[in-house]
Every structure is written in structure tokens, then in C-alpha cells.
Amino acid sequence: MKPVLEADYFPPSPKKKEWSTGLVKAVSTLVIFMAGIVLGLSVSGHFTRYFTTRSELFFPNTVYAAAAAASCDRECSAMERFVAPAHLAHGMSDDELFWRASMVPRREEYPFERVPRVAFMFMTRGPLPFAPLWDRFFDGHDGLYSVYVHSLPDYKLNVSKSSAFYGRQIPSEEVRWGTVGLVDAEKRLLANALLDFSNERFVLLSESCIPVFNFPTVYKYLTDSAHSFVDSYDEDSWRGRGRYSSRMRPDIQLSQWRKGSEWFELSRELAVDIVADSKYYSLFKKYCRPSCYPDEHYIPTYLNMFHGSSNANRSVTWVDWSRGGPHPATYGRASITEGFIQSIRNNGTACTYNSKPTSVCFLFARKFAPSALEPLLGLSSKVMHF
């Protein structure tokens, strides 16, 4: 019998070179695997941040308060947030906002029940002294209007939660009178209001404006109108043509130059077109400087060039310029009488509505001092019927 040797119980040891090669392969594989994990996590984080940021262009993070955000996350579907943002704060720049707001659906049918709304857009530096009067005007008409307020960036409106103005401030920038910043603020208000697809008509107002008719009259007047209401006229004086710059040629000719009141009312179609424009706006920003005032010329000129047939060429906001000077007359407590308000409602001005003569030419009026609030509240139900 062949003797059993001790070596027969154990497999032969591998050679040193083979053992080293295997170890290197194992370590290399482990390093590559770990590097892949790190790279994957890094790329995933980058794309998450990128698409989270860019998604705000379509589904803005409309957070007015932390509680509101949590509530919206629970109650609002993506579609609802897209077509009608419940809250107005967002992190979009003006360029992103204007791009987002100028999107227009190609389909005529809406995938939801759309009731046309009127967007009331207030431009103010501070308080809204006539908020109680406006709240009375809006009362009982939920779903037919929206409110937007452009103020100083850090200013917070002090209104009750039941007010139509509560939570309705948009992301704003400081505005200086007589500069293109006023046009920026107008476009910012329009763009924020356009994010709500139910808004059909857009009225620009100031803190010194009041309504002179009740809500049903104003709503029907605007939503049934075939035209927008923007002052746009040719004035052959230093206040009109004298403000034109020849450096705007050939894009804007002197014959196309127009002047008008800042306080406009626009259809959705025209509002989208104005927000989408950058070509002509840039010319005004560059060449319309004091004593040229962009807010008095940009929209009147733009509509004259491209939408003349869609404009009634008049404002629906009454203003008294009879005293002369750079600013209109301001009316306080002593001026507020039944006869005065009636004279605005039926002031004998000749105008047309849907191409037919009408005696109702003005729906709003300015300028009124804060002291006028109390007597106006006293007259609202008797004279203005709200």
C-alpha cells in the first residue's frame, strides 16, 4: 500500500504572482464600484436640484406662508396649481415669469370649467386706504374676480384675512416715477395675473382709485366688451411727439408714436402680447428717458402699431386734469358729495361701447385722498349701489 503523505491532505498553495493579480483585480473592482455610487449620487442630486428649480416655471412654488404651502400640497393637484395658482409668492425672475405667462394653449377647449374673471391689479407704494370700499365692492362675487398688488418689496399690507387683498401681494421691485420701472411693474402685474387661466380682463388701478359702479355692472361691461380700453392718441406737442427719439427708427416711426393714460384695461390676448414683447420694450428702455415717460407711451404706441382695431382708444378710469400741472387733481373729504359722484358716473362724455354710443364711459375714478373714504362708504349703497 502506498503511504499517505501529509501533503496529500492539503491543496497546493497558489503561486505568489497569481495571488497578487487576483487581489489587485478585486480591489480595482471595489474602487470602480464605489466611484460609480459616488458619481451616481452626485449626478442625481444635480438633476434633482435642476429640475426642481426649473419645474417652478410650470408649477410655481406659490408659497405665501409655510402653512399655505402644506395645505396646497395636500389639496391642490398639479393641474389646479398650473391653471389657477392659489398663492402668489414665487422665486421666478422677471424673464422667467414673462416667459411662463406668455404661454398660450393651442386648444380652444379648456379641460376644466372656466368662468371668466376680471383681474384687478393695484400699483401702490404703501397702504391701500380704500381697501374697505373695494371689499364692499367685491363682496358676494367670489369666483368672478382676482386681486393683485404690486408694492414696495418689503411692504406688507395690513388687512384682515377676510379682505379680498389678503395674501394678494406679488413679488415686487421698487418703482420710481417717470422711469421704465413703471412699465416693468405693469408687466409684472399682468404676468402674475396671466398665470391664472381664468383671468380674462385686466384692469390697472392705483391706491387712489375707486369704483363708481357696482361689481355686476363693471363685470358685464368688461367681459362683454369687444375692445380693450387704452388711451392712445397722437399729440403734436413737446408732451407728445416731442418725446419721440429718432434712434427708435426703423422699428418705431414718428407716425406710429402715441401717448395715453397709464391706467389701462386689457383683454387676455393683448395682455399676453404685451408681456411677451421684448423687442419694442427694449427700445423704450434704452431711448425713452426723462422727459420721455415710458408708462405714458409704451403700451399706447405698441397697441397702435399692432392692435389698433382691438382698442377703444379711451380709458375707463376718470381723471381730472383741468387744473394743469404734472399730476391730476386730488379729491378729499370735502369734495365727496352725491352730486360729485353722479357727475363722474354720468358726466356727458361722448363715447362708444362695442361701436355703439353709450353714456357709461367711466367705471373707476382717481385721484382720491384717504380722507375721502368715510364719506364714500356713506354714499356707496345709495349712489354706486354696492
C-alpha positions as CSV (number, residue, x, y, z in Angstrom):
1,M,0.0,0.0,0.0
2,K,1.2,3.4,-0.9
3,P,1.8,5.5,2.1
4,V,-0.4,8.6,2.7
5,L,1.7,11.7,2.8
6,E,0.8,14.8,4.8
7,A,0.8,16.8,1.7
8,D,-2.0,14.8,0.2
9,Y,-4.5,16.3,2.7
10,F,-4.0,19.9,1.7
11,P,-4.3,21.6,-1.8
12,P,-1.2,23.0,-3.2
13,S,-0.6,26.7,-2.3
14,P,-1.0,29.2,-5.2
15,K,1.9,30.9,-6.7
16,K,2.7,34.3,-5.3
17,K,2.2,36.1,-8.6
18,E,-1.2,34.6,-9.2
19,W,-2.3,35.6,-5.7
20,S,-1.2,39.2,-6.2
21,T,-3.0,39.6,-9.5
22,G,-6.3,38.4,-8.0
23,L,-6.0,40.8,-5.2
24,V,-5.4,43.8,-7.5
25,K,-8.4,42.9,-9.6
26,A,-10.6,42.6,-6.5
27,V,-9.5,46.0,-5.2
28,S,-9.9,47.6,-8.6
29,T,-13.4,46.3,-8.9
30,L,-14.3,47.6,-5.5
31,V,-12.9,51.1,-6.2
32,I,-14.8,51.3,-9.5
33,F,-18.0,50.2,-7.8
34,M,-17.6,52.8,-5.0
35,A,-16.7,55.5,-7.6
36,G,-19.9,54.7,-9.5
37,I,-22.0,55.0,-6.4
38,V,-20.5,58.4,-5.6
39,L,-20.9,59.7,-9.2
40,G,-24.4,58.4,-9.3
41,L,-25.4,60.2,-6.1
42,S,-23.7,63.4,-7.3
43,V,-25.5,63.4,-10.7
44,S,-28.8,62.5,-9.1
45,G,-28.5,65.5,-6.7
46,H,-27.6,67.8,-9.5
47,F,-30.6,66.8,-11.7
48,T,-32.9,66.9,-8.7
49,R,-31.9,70.5,-8.0
50,Y,-32.0,71.5,-11.6
51,F,-35.4,70.1,-12.4
52,T,-36.8,71.2,-9.0
53,T,-35.7,74.8,-9.9
54,R,-36.9,74.6,-13.5
55,S,-40.2,73.0,-12.6
56,E,-41.2,76.2,-10.8
57,L,-41.6,77.8,-14.3
58,F,-44.5,75.4,-14.9
59,F,-45.7,74.7,-11.3
60,P,-44.6,77.7,-9.3
61,N,-43.8,77.2,-5.6
62,T,-46.7,79.5,-4.7
63,V,-45.9,79.8,-1.0
64,Y,-47.3,82.7,0.8
65,A,-46.7,81.0,4.2
66,A,-45.5,77.7,5.3
67,A,-49.0,76.6,6.4
68,A,-50.4,77.6,3.0
69,A,-47.7,75.6,1.2
70,A,-48.5,72.5,3.3
71,S,-52.2,73.0,2.7
72,C,-51.8,73.4,-1.1
73,D,-49.6,70.2,-1.3
74,R,-52.5,68.3,0.3
75,E,-55.4,69.8,-1.5
76,C,-54.2,71.0,-5.0
77,S,-53.5,68.8,-7.9
78,A,-50.7,69.7,-10.3
79,M,-53.3,70.8,-12.9
80,E,-55.1,73.0,-10.4
81,R,-51.9,74.7,-9.4
82,F,-51.0,75.2,-13.1
83,V,-54.2,76.8,-14.2
84,A,-55.0,78.8,-11.1
85,P,-52.2,79.4,-8.5
86,A,-53.8,79.7,-5.1
87,H,-50.9,81.7,-3.7
88,L,-48.8,84.4,-5.3
89,A,-45.3,84.2,-4.0
90,H,-42.7,82.5,-6.2
91,G,-39.0,82.5,-7.0
92,M,-39.1,83.3,-10.7
93,S,-37.1,86.2,-12.2
94,D,-38.9,88.6,-14.5
95,D,-37.6,86.9,-17.6
96,E,-38.8,83.5,-16.3
97,L,-42.1,84.9,-15.2
98,F,-42.8,86.7,-18.6
99,W,-41.8,83.6,-20.5
100,R,-44.1,81.4,-18.4
101,A,-47.0,83.9,-18.6
102,S,-46.8,84.3,-22.3
103,M,-47.6,80.6,-23.0
104,V,-50.9,80.3,-24.9
105,P,-52.8,77.0,-25.2
106,R,-53.4,75.9,-28.8
107,R,-56.6,74.1,-28.0
108,E,-59.7,76.2,-27.7
109,E,-61.4,73.9,-25.2
110,Y,-60.4,74.0,-21.5
111,P,-60.0,70.8,-19.5
112,F,-61.9,72.5,-16.6
113,E,-65.0,74.6,-16.1
114,R,-63.7,78.1,-16.9
115,V,-65.6,81.1,-15.6
116,P,-64.1,84.4,-16.9
117,R,-62.6,86.6,-14.2
118,V,-61.6,90.2,-14.1
119,A,-58.1,90.8,-12.7
120,F,-57.9,94.0,-10.6
121,M,-54.2,95.0,-10.4
122,F,-53.2,97.6,-7.9
123,M,-50.0,99.5,-8.0
124,T,-49.1,101.1,-4.8
125,R,-46.1,102.1,-2.7
126,G,-47.8,101.5,0.7
127,P,-51.2,101.2,2.2
128,L,-54.5,100.8,0.2
129,P,-56.7,103.4,2.0
130,F,-59.7,102.4,0.0
131,A,-59.5,98.7,0.7
132,P,-62.7,98.8,2.8
133,L,-64.6,100.4,-0.1
134,W,-63.2,97.8,-2.6
135,D,-64.0,94.9,-0.2
136,R,-67.6,96.2,-0.2
137,F,-67.5,96.3,-4.0
138,F,-66.2,92.7,-4.2
139,D,-68.4,91.2,-1.6
140,G,-70.6,88.4,-2.8
141,H,-68.8,87.9,-6.1
142,D,-66.2,85.3,-5.3
143,G,-65.0,83.4,-8.4
144,L,-65.6,86.4,-10.7
145,Y,-62.5,88.5,-9.8
146,S,-58.9,88.2,-8.8
147,V,-56.8,90.8,-6.9
148,Y,-53.1,91.5,-7.4
149,V,-51.0,94.1,-5.5
150,H,-47.6,95.5,-6.6
151,S,-45.9,97.4,-3.7
152,L,-42.5,98.1,-2.3
153,P,-40.6,94.8,-2.0
154,D,-40.6,94.7,1.8
155,Y,-44.0,96.2,2.5
156,K,-46.7,94.0,4.0
157,L,-50.4,95.0,3.6
158,N,-52.2,95.2,6.9
159,V,-55.6,93.8,6.1
160,S,-57.8,91.2,7.7
161,K,-58.0,87.6,6.5
162,S,-61.5,88.3,5.2
163,S,-60.3,91.1,2.9
164,A,-60.0,90.5,-0.9
165,F,-56.5,91.9,-0.6
166,Y,-55.2,89.4,2.0
167,G,-52.3,87.4,0.6
168,R,-52.5,89.1,-2.8
169,Q,-49.2,90.8,-3.0
170,I,-47.0,89.7,-5.9
171,P,-43.1,89.6,-5.8
172,S,-42.3,93.2,-6.5
173,E,-39.5,95.6,-7.2
174,E,-39.0,99.3,-6.2
175,V,-40.5,101.7,-8.7
176,R,-39.5,105.3,-9.4
177,W,-42.0,107.7,-11.1
178,G,-41.1,108.6,-14.6
179,T,-38.9,105.6,-15.3
180,V,-39.2,102.4,-17.2
181,G,-39.6,100.7,-13.8
182,L,-43.3,101.7,-14.0
183,V,-43.6,99.6,-17.2
184,D,-41.8,96.8,-15.5
185,A,-44.3,96.8,-12.7
186,E,-47.2,96.9,-15.1
187,K,-45.8,93.9,-17.0
188,R,-45.1,92.1,-13.7
189,L,-48.7,92.6,-12.6
190,L,-50.0,91.4,-16.0
191,A,-47.7,88.4,-16.0
192,N,-48.7,87.3,-12.5
193,A,-52.4,87.7,-13.3
194,L,-51.9,85.7,-16.6
195,L,-50.8,82.7,-14.5
196,D,-54.4,82.2,-13.7
197,F,-56.0,81.0,-16.9
198,S,-59.5,82.1,-15.7
199,N,-58.5,85.8,-15.8
200,E,-59.9,87.3,-19.0
201,R,-59.8,91.0,-18.4
202,F,-57.1,93.1,-16.7
203,V,-57.6,96.5,-15.0
204,L,-54.7,98.6,-13.8
205,L,-55.5,100.7,-10.7
206,S,-53.7,102.8,-8.1
207,E,-54.2,103.1,-4.3
208,S,-56.1,106.4,-5.0
209,C,-58.7,104.7,-7.4
210,I,-62.3,104.0,-6.5
211,P,-65.1,102.1,-8.3
212,V,-68.1,104.3,-9.3
213,F,-70.4,101.5,-10.4
214,N,-71.2,98.2,-8.7
215,F,-69.5,94.9,-9.4
216,P,-72.1,93.4,-11.7
217,T,-72.1,96.5,-13.9
218,V,-68.3,96.6,-14.1
219,Y,-68.0,92.8,-14.7
220,K,-70.6,92.8,-17.5
221,Y,-69.2,95.9,-19.1
222,L,-65.7,94.5,-19.3
223,T,-66.3,90.8,-20.1
224,D,-68.9,91.6,-22.8
225,S,-66.6,94.2,-24.5
226,A,-65.1,93.5,-27.9
227,H,-62.3,96.0,-27.2
228,S,-59.7,96.9,-24.7
229,F,-59.7,100.3,-23.1
230,V,-56.3,102.1,-23.5
231,D,-55.8,105.8,-24.1
232,S,-53.8,106.1,-27.4
233,Y,-53.6,109.4,-29.3
234,D,-51.3,111.4,-31.4
235,E,-50.3,114.7,-29.7
236,D,-48.3,117.1,-31.8
237,S,-46.6,118.9,-29.0
238,W,-43.5,118.6,-26.8
239,R,-45.5,116.4,-24.5
240,G,-46.4,114.0,-27.3
241,R,-44.3,113.8,-30.5
242,G,-41.6,115.9,-28.8
243,R,-40.7,112.9,-26.6
244,Y,-40.1,110.6,-29.6
245,S,-36.4,109.7,-30.2
246,S,-35.3,109.2,-33.8
247,R,-33.0,106.5,-32.5
248,M,-36.1,104.2,-32.3
249,R,-36.2,104.1,-36.1
250,P,-36.8,102.0,-38.2
251,D,-38.7,99.8,-35.7
252,I,-40.8,102.7,-34.4
253,Q,-41.6,105.6,-36.7
254,L,-42.7,109.0,-35.5
255,S,-46.1,108.5,-37.3
256,Q,-46.7,105.4,-35.0
257,W,-45.8,107.2,-31.8
258,R,-48.7,107.6,-29.3
259,K,-49.4,109.0,-25.8
260,G,-52.0,108.0,-23.3
261,S,-53.1,107.4,-19.7
262,E,-51.2,104.8,-17.7
263,W,-54.5,103.3,-16.3
264,F,-55.5,100.7,-18.8
265,E,-57.8,97.8,-19.2
266,L,-56.8,94.9,-21.4
267,S,-58.2,91.7,-22.8
268,R,-56.2,88.5,-22.2
269,E,-55.0,88.3,-25.8
270,L,-53.5,91.8,-25.6
271,A,-52.1,91.3,-22.1
272,V,-50.2,88.2,-23.3
273,D,-48.8,90.1,-26.3
274,I,-47.5,92.9,-24.1
275,V,-45.9,90.6,-21.6
276,A,-44.3,88.6,-24.4
277,D,-42.8,91.7,-26.1
278,S,-39.1,92.4,-25.5
279,K,-38.1,94.0,-28.8
280,Y,-40.1,97.2,-28.5
281,Y,-39.9,97.3,-24.8
282,S,-36.1,97.4,-25.1
283,L,-36.2,100.4,-27.4
284,F,-38.3,102.3,-24.8
285,K,-35.9,101.2,-22.0
286,K,-33.0,102.5,-24.0
287,Y,-34.3,105.7,-25.6
288,C,-37.4,106.8,-23.7
289,R,-35.9,108.7,-20.7
290,P,-36.9,111.8,-18.9
291,S,-38.5,113.9,-20.2
292,C,-40.0,110.9,-22.0
293,Y,-42.1,108.8,-19.7
294,P,-42.4,105.1,-20.8
295,D,-45.6,104.5,-18.9
296,E,-47.4,107.1,-21.0
297,H,-46.1,105.9,-24.3
298,Y,-45.1,102.2,-24.4
299,I,-48.5,100.5,-24.4
300,P,-50.3,103.2,-26.3
301,T,-47.7,103.1,-29.1
302,Y,-47.4,99.3,-29.1
303,L,-51.2,98.8,-29.4
304,N,-51.4,101.5,-32.1
305,M,-48.8,99.6,-34.1
306,F,-50.2,96.1,-33.8
307,H,-53.7,96.1,-32.2
308,G,-55.4,99.3,-33.2
309,S,-58.7,97.7,-34.2
310,S,-58.9,95.9,-30.8
311,N,-58.6,99.1,-28.8
312,A,-61.4,101.5,-27.9
313,N,-58.8,104.3,-27.7
314,R,-60.1,105.5,-24.3
315,S,-59.7,104.8,-20.6
316,V,-62.4,103.6,-18.3
317,T,-60.8,105.5,-15.4
318,W,-61.9,109.1,-14.9
319,V,-59.2,111.6,-14.0
320,D,-59.4,115.4,-13.6
321,W,-56.5,117.2,-15.5
322,S,-58.4,120.5,-15.6
323,R,-56.1,122.2,-13.1
324,G,-52.9,121.7,-15.1
325,G,-49.6,120.5,-13.9
326,P,-47.8,117.2,-13.9
327,H,-50.3,115.5,-11.7
328,P,-54.2,115.4,-11.7
329,A,-56.4,116.9,-9.1
330,T,-56.8,115.0,-5.8
331,Y,-60.2,115.0,-4.0
332,G,-60.6,114.7,-0.3
333,R,-63.5,114.5,2.3
334,A,-64.9,118.0,1.5
335,S,-65.3,117.2,-2.2
336,I,-67.3,113.9,-1.7
337,T,-71.0,114.6,-2.4
338,E,-73.7,112.7,-4.1
339,G,-73.7,115.2,-6.9
340,F,-69.9,114.9,-7.4
341,I,-70.0,111.1,-7.7
342,Q,-73.0,111.3,-10.0
343,S,-71.2,113.7,-12.2
344,I,-68.4,111.1,-12.8
345,R,-70.9,108.3,-13.5
346,N,-72.9,110.4,-16.0
347,N,-70.6,113.2,-17.0
348,G,-71.9,113.8,-20.5
349,T,-68.7,112.5,-22.2
350,A,-69.4,111.1,-25.7
351,C,-68.0,107.6,-26.1
352,T,-68.8,104.3,-27.8
353,Y,-69.1,100.8,-26.4
354,N,-68.9,97.9,-28.9
355,S,-69.1,100.5,-31.6
356,K,-72.4,102.0,-30.3
357,P,-72.9,105.2,-28.4
358,T,-73.2,105.0,-24.7
359,S,-73.5,107.3,-21.7
360,V,-71.4,105.0,-19.4
361,C,-67.8,105.9,-20.2
362,F,-66.0,105.6,-16.8
363,L,-66.2,102.7,-14.4
364,F,-63.4,103.9,-12.0
365,A,-62.1,107.3,-10.9
366,R,-59.0,108.9,-9.3
367,K,-57.3,110.6,-7.5
368,F,-58.8,110.5,-4.1
369,A,-57.2,111.3,-0.7
370,P,-57.5,108.9,2.2
371,S,-59.8,111.3,3.9
372,A,-62.5,110.6,1.3
373,L,-63.0,107.0,2.5
374,E,-65.6,107.7,5.2
375,P,-68.0,109.8,3.0
376,L,-67.6,107.4,0.1
377,L,-68.6,104.5,2.3
378,G,-71.6,106.6,3.3
379,L,-72.6,107.1,-0.3
380,S,-71.7,103.7,-1.8
381,S,-75.1,102.0,-1.4
382,K,-77.2,105.0,-2.4
383,V,-75.1,106.3,-5.3
384,M,-72.9,103.4,-6.5
385,H,-75.3,100.6,-5.5
386,F,-72.9,98.4,-3.5
